[in-house]
Amino acid sequence: MSPDAKTKILIRETVRETLLTLGYNIDDPDELLEHQKDKHYIRAERLRREGMENKAWNHVMIMILSAIGAAFILGIAQALGLKE
């Protein structure tokens, strides 16, 4: 057996044992597909949550900036005597 063949066998066994250690049944393609679907779902859920957090942060900043702007405009209006 050539060194390349031995290396390929060693790599194949190592990958197999690693996947089995992680809980993947590599003999059942349906189970591997289910694991892949689970990972896709978890990633999609994380991206959704991060998107919601970013939107919430943007809304809070807009409210704060709007309040500061309104206070500034009302202060100018009062200073000029336009608002009593």
Beta strands, then each sheet from edge to edge (+ up, - down):
end
